[in-house]
Amino acid sequence: MMGAEKKKTRRVRVGFFTGNGSKKDGPSVASLAFEQITNAVNAITFPIIHSTETQNRGLKLVILDKDQHSYFGYVSWRRDCLLPFIEDSETGNERTIPLNDKDSVVEHTYFIYYFDTDLLLMTLNHLGPKVGDLSFLLYHKTQMQGINFEAIWKQESMRELLEEGNVLRSFDLTVAAPRNFNKSNYRFQHELTKDIVDMVVGMGGSHLNLSMRGRIRTKKAGFDYLRVTVTDAIKELLELFPKGSGGLQIKKIDVTEPSNTTPRSLLEQVLVATKTIVVKSGYPSDSDIKTAMMSAKLENENYLVQYELTAKY
């Protein structure tokens, strides 16, 4: 008698983000955008789907469900690269994934958006859409300006080092790119970020060691310490490529302040949770994904509460 079939599992990484709502200014634009999209349908039937074509690939927003507190769904895009192969684990034989001319392979990134508290959870898929793609789709559908989400860090004091208005004395970065890294999977907002990624990719997987130092000059027009161009790039790198994301591998990132020459490490400061889910034929169910994401939120509830918007409108 054969034993029960062993269940296959996969790890899912979940990131945490906040919108731009506040107790002073009211609900975030993201909350209003989701509300407009769902209210535009006379008799709401899920899923609600919005698609658009970009220069490189098609993007799609799919809202699968809404409950009293949140929206659940995913963002997808078409993969614009060579496809992997299927291997038989017993024989080692490999075969292609059969696709006809109308078929495309797409990547999903799931989200749960809590509209009352302005908290966003997203799975982290280095091959799939990112949080900026969700913002873009919400804007594209509603034409509302200013839809953005900020990653939540483990220590807010570390993130504040990179906020607008702060300056750095120096930073030291060590980073490498996997050989299968595809920079077209990412939208970079800052030119310095793009330059750093281009340098890493151009080295073919070798480590890039980059150091920058600022200094005070006596001339009024002189450059003093490292300002917003640098801090924005560092922040973008850390939030796009947290440890284990499958993208760039950041090995070291130390910064110093003008008033404190002791290096402070920013590694692993972005809050990320890892959950294990069961897959069938390589795919998880939507309900299992949602359960895993809710479990990740519950595990970090005590920390996340400080970021939740609790005002009622």
C-alpha positions as CSV (number, residue, x, y, z in Angstrom):
1,M,0.0,0.0,0.0
2,M,1.4,3.3,-1.0
3,G,1.7,6.1,1.6
4,A,-0.1,9.4,1.2
5,E,1.4,11.6,-1.5
6,K,3.9,14.0,0.0
7,K,2.6,17.6,-0.3
8,K,4.9,20.0,-2.1
9,T,5.5,23.4,-0.6
10,R,7.0,26.7,-1.6
11,R,8.1,29.7,0.3
12,V,6.3,33.0,-0.1
13,R,7.8,36.3,0.9
14,V,5.5,39.1,2.0
15,G,6.4,42.8,2.1
16,F,4.6,45.5,4.1
17,F,3.8,49.1,2.8
18,T,1.9,52.2,3.8
19,G,0.0,54.6,1.6
20,N,0.0,58.4,2.0
21,G,-3.1,58.7,4.2
22,S,-2.9,60.5,7.6
23,K,-5.1,61.4,10.5
24,K,-4.6,65.1,9.5
25,D,-5.2,64.8,5.8
26,G,-7.7,62.0,5.6
27,P,-7.7,58.8,3.5
28,S,-4.9,58.0,1.1
29,V,-5.3,58.4,-2.6
30,A,-4.9,54.7,-2.9
31,S,-8.0,54.1,-0.8
32,L,-10.0,56.5,-2.9
33,A,-8.8,54.9,-6.1
34,F,-9.8,51.4,-5.0
35,E,-13.2,52.8,-3.9
36,Q,-13.7,54.4,-7.3
37,I,-12.8,51.3,-9.2
38,T,-15.2,49.1,-7.3
39,N,-18.0,51.6,-7.1
40,A,-17.9,52.1,-10.9
41,V,-19.5,48.8,-11.3
42,N,-23.3,49.0,-10.8
43,A,-23.6,45.5,-9.5
44,I,-20.2,44.5,-8.1
45,T,-19.2,41.1,-9.4
46,F,-15.7,39.9,-8.8
47,P,-13.1,39.6,-10.2
48,I,-12.8,43.2,-11.4
49,I,-10.1,43.5,-14.1
50,H,-8.2,46.4,-15.6
51,S,-5.5,45.9,-18.2
52,T,-3.1,48.2,-20.0
53,E,-0.2,47.9,-22.4
54,T,3.2,49.4,-21.5
55,Q,6.3,49.7,-23.6
56,N,7.7,46.4,-22.6
57,R,4.8,44.3,-21.5
58,G,1.1,44.1,-20.6
59,L,0.0,44.9,-17.1
60,K,-3.2,43.7,-15.4
61,L,-4.9,44.6,-12.1
62,V,-7.3,41.9,-10.8
63,I,-9.3,42.5,-7.7
64,L,-10.6,39.1,-6.6
65,D,-12.6,40.0,-3.6
66,K,-13.5,42.7,-1.1
67,D,-14.5,42.2,2.6
68,Q,-15.3,44.7,5.4
69,H,-11.7,45.8,5.7
70,S,-9.7,44.9,2.6
71,Y,-9.3,44.3,-1.1
72,F,-7.5,41.1,-2.2
73,G,-6.2,40.5,-5.7
74,Y,-3.1,40.4,-7.8
75,V,-1.1,42.4,-10.4
76,S,0.2,40.4,-13.4
77,W,2.5,41.0,-16.3
78,R,3.6,39.0,-19.3
79,R,7.0,37.5,-19.2
80,D,9.2,38.9,-21.9
81,C,12.1,36.4,-21.8
82,L,13.0,32.8,-22.7
83,L,10.9,30.3,-20.8
84,P,12.2,27.6,-18.4
85,F,12.0,23.9,-19.1
86,I,10.1,21.1,-17.3
87,E,12.2,18.2,-15.9
88,D,11.0,14.7,-15.1
89,S,12.5,14.1,-11.6
90,E,12.7,10.3,-12.3
91,T,14.3,10.2,-15.7
92,G,15.9,13.6,-15.8
93,N,14.4,14.2,-19.2
94,E,13.5,17.8,-20.1
95,R,10.7,19.1,-22.2
96,T,9.4,22.5,-23.2
97,I,6.3,24.3,-21.9
98,P,3.8,24.0,-24.7
99,L,2.4,27.4,-25.8
100,N,0.4,28.3,-28.9
101,D,0.6,31.6,-30.7
102,K,-2.1,33.2,-28.5
103,D,-0.6,32.0,-25.2
104,S,1.7,34.1,-22.9
105,V,3.3,33.3,-19.6
106,V,2.4,35.8,-16.9
107,E,3.7,36.4,-13.4
108,H,1.5,37.2,-10.5
109,T,2.2,39.4,-7.5
110,Y,-0.6,39.2,-4.9
111,F,-1.8,42.0,-2.6
112,I,-4.1,42.7,0.3
113,Y,-4.9,46.4,0.8
114,Y,-6.6,47.3,4.1
115,F,-8.5,50.5,3.2
116,D,-9.4,51.6,6.7
117,T,-5.8,51.5,8.0
118,D,-4.0,52.2,4.7
119,L,-1.8,49.2,5.0
120,L,-0.7,47.2,2.0
121,L,0.7,43.6,1.9
122,M,2.4,42.3,-1.3
123,T,4.1,39.1,-2.2
124,L,7.7,39.7,-3.3
125,N,8.2,38.1,-6.7
126,H,11.5,39.2,-8.4
127,L,10.1,38.0,-11.8
128,G,6.7,39.7,-11.3
129,P,5.2,43.2,-10.9
130,K,6.4,45.4,-8.0
131,V,4.6,47.9,-5.7
132,G,5.1,50.7,-8.2
133,D,3.2,48.7,-10.9
134,L,0.2,48.6,-8.6
135,S,0.4,52.3,-8.1
136,F,0.6,52.8,-11.9
137,L,-2.4,50.6,-12.6
138,L,-4.5,52.4,-10.0
139,Y,-3.5,55.8,-11.5
140,H,-4.1,54.5,-15.1
141,K,-7.6,53.4,-14.2
142,T,-8.7,56.4,-12.1
143,Q,-6.3,59.2,-13.2
144,M,-5.8,60.1,-9.6
145,Q,-2.4,61.7,-8.9
146,G,-0.1,60.9,-6.0
147,I,-0.8,57.2,-5.5
148,N,2.3,55.7,-3.8
149,F,3.3,53.3,-1.2
150,E,6.3,53.3,1.1
151,A,8.0,50.1,2.4
152,I,7.9,49.6,6.2
153,W,11.3,49.2,7.8
154,K,12.2,47.2,11.0
155,Q,13.7,50.3,12.6
156,E,12.2,53.6,11.7
157,S,15.3,55.4,12.9
158,M,17.3,53.7,10.2
159,R,14.9,54.7,7.5
160,E,15.0,58.3,8.8
161,L,18.7,58.4,7.9
162,L,17.6,58.4,4.2
163,E,14.6,60.7,4.4
164,E,14.5,64.0,2.5
165,G,16.5,66.7,4.3
166,N,19.0,64.4,5.9
167,V,22.6,64.2,4.7
168,L,25.3,61.4,4.9
169,R,29.0,61.7,5.4
170,S,29.7,58.5,3.5
171,F,28.3,55.1,2.3
172,D,29.9,51.8,1.4
173,L,28.1,49.4,-0.8
174,T,28.9,45.8,-1.9
175,V,26.4,44.3,-4.3
176,A,26.2,41.5,-6.9
177,A,23.7,40.5,-9.6
178,P,22.7,36.9,-10.3
179,R,23.5,35.8,-13.8
180,N,19.8,35.5,-14.6
181,F,19.1,39.0,-13.3
182,N,16.8,41.0,-15.7
183,K,16.8,44.7,-15.0
184,S,13.7,45.2,-17.2
185,N,11.7,43.6,-14.4
186,Y,12.2,46.8,-12.4
187,R,11.1,50.4,-12.6
188,F,13.9,52.7,-11.2
189,Q,12.9,56.2,-10.2
190,H,16.4,57.6,-9.6
191,E,19.2,57.9,-12.1
192,L,21.9,56.9,-9.6
193,T,20.0,53.7,-8.9
194,K,20.0,52.9,-12.6
195,D,23.7,53.7,-12.8
196,I,24.5,51.4,-10.0
197,V,22.4,48.5,-11.4
198,D,24.1,49.0,-14.9
199,M,27.5,48.8,-13.3
200,V,26.7,45.6,-11.4
201,V,25.1,44.0,-14.5
202,G,28.0,45.0,-16.6
203,M,30.4,43.1,-14.4
204,G,28.7,39.8,-15.2
205,G,27.9,38.6,-11.7
206,S,31.1,39.9,-10.0
207,H,30.8,42.0,-6.8
208,L,30.7,45.7,-7.1
209,N,32.3,47.7,-4.3
210,L,31.2,51.3,-4.3
211,S,32.2,54.0,-1.8
212,M,31.2,57.6,-1.7
213,R,32.5,60.3,0.6
214,G,31.3,63.8,1.2
215,R,33.3,66.7,2.6
216,I,32.7,70.3,3.7
217,R,34.1,73.0,1.5
218,T,34.7,76.6,2.5
219,K,33.0,78.1,-0.6
220,K,29.3,78.8,-0.2
221,A,28.5,77.1,-3.5
222,G,30.6,74.1,-2.8
223,F,29.2,70.6,-2.3
224,D,29.3,69.4,1.3
225,Y,27.9,66.0,2.3
226,L,26.0,63.4,0.3
227,R,22.5,64.7,-0.2
228,V,19.2,63.6,-1.6
229,T,20.4,62.1,-4.9
230,V,22.5,59.5,-2.9
231,T,20.1,58.9,-0.1
232,D,17.2,58.3,-2.5
233,A,19.2,55.8,-4.5
234,I,20.2,53.9,-1.4
235,K,16.6,53.8,-0.1
236,E,15.4,52.6,-3.5
237,L,18.0,49.8,-3.7
238,L,17.1,48.5,-0.2
239,E,13.4,48.5,-0.8
240,L,13.5,46.9,-4.2
241,F,16.0,44.3,-3.2
242,P,15.5,43.1,0.4
243,K,17.4,40.0,1.4
244,G,16.2,36.9,-0.4
245,S,14.2,38.8,-3.0
246,G,15.9,37.0,-5.9
247,G,17.1,40.3,-7.4
248,L,20.4,42.1,-6.7
249,Q,22.3,40.7,-3.7
250,I,23.2,43.5,-1.4
251,K,26.1,42.1,0.8
252,K,27.0,45.3,2.6
253,I,25.6,48.8,2.9
254,D,27.1,51.0,5.7
255,V,26.5,54.7,6.1
256,T,27.9,57.4,8.4
257,E,26.4,60.7,9.4
258,P,28.2,64.1,9.6
259,S,28.0,64.1,13.4
260,N,28.8,60.4,13.9
261,T,31.6,58.6,12.0
262,T,30.7,55.2,13.3
263,P,29.3,53.1,10.4
264,R,25.7,51.9,10.7
265,S,24.5,49.0,8.6
266,L,21.3,49.2,6.7
267,L,21.2,45.5,5.7
268,E,18.0,43.6,6.3
269,Q,16.1,46.7,7.6
270,V,13.1,46.4,5.3
271,L,10.3,44.4,7.0
272,V,9.7,41.1,5.2
273,A,7.9,37.9,6.4
274,T,8.4,34.4,4.9
275,K,5.6,31.8,4.9
276,T,5.3,28.3,3.5
277,I,2.3,27.3,1.4
278,V,1.2,24.1,-0.3
279,V,1.3,24.0,-4.1
280,K,-0.5,21.7,-6.5
281,S,1.1,21.1,-9.9
282,G,3.4,24.0,-9.1
283,Y,0.6,26.5,-8.3
284,P,-0.9,27.7,-5.0
285,S,-4.6,28.5,-4.6
286,D,-5.7,32.1,-4.2
287,S,-7.2,31.2,-0.8
288,D,-3.9,29.7,0.4
289,I,-2.0,32.8,-0.7
290,K,-4.4,35.1,1.1
291,T,-4.3,32.9,4.3
292,A,-0.4,33.1,4.2
293,M,-0.4,36.8,3.8
294,M,-2.9,37.3,6.6
295,S,-0.8,35.1,8.8
296,A,2.3,37.2,8.0
297,K,0.3,40.3,9.1
298,L,-0.8,38.7,12.3
299,E,2.8,37.7,13.2
300,N,3.9,41.3,12.9
301,E,0.7,42.9,14.3
302,N,2.3,44.5,17.3
303,Y,4.9,46.3,15.1
304,L,2.6,47.2,12.3
305,V,0.0,48.9,14.5
306,Q,2.1,52.0,14.7
307,Y,1.8,52.4,10.9
308,E,-1.9,51.8,10.6
309,L,-4.3,54.7,10.0
310,T,-7.0,54.4,12.6
311,A,-9.0,57.6,12.0
312,K,-12.6,57.2,10.8
313,Y,-14.0,59.4,8.1
